[in-house]
């Protein structure tokens, strides 16, 4: 096989795997707060304590995956166009 066909096959496998992850688990952990929903700070003794609520995920600790966001946009556009 030629290297181009191998590269295309690898890209297709990665794409299908990511699509299955987006379908099975559309939400991932927030990258800013690491899924806690708040920032962790330390008190004067160095012990961790709860900080402010995360602004990116609004305290939920979850975010929508990029692939799922794109799918939702495409589905909404298709739905709006076929009315």
Secondary structure, 3 states (H helix, E strand, C coil): CCHHHHHHHHHHHHHHHHHHHHHHCCEEECCCCCCCCEEEEECCCCCEEEEEECCCCCCCCEEECHHHHHHHHHHHHHHHHCC
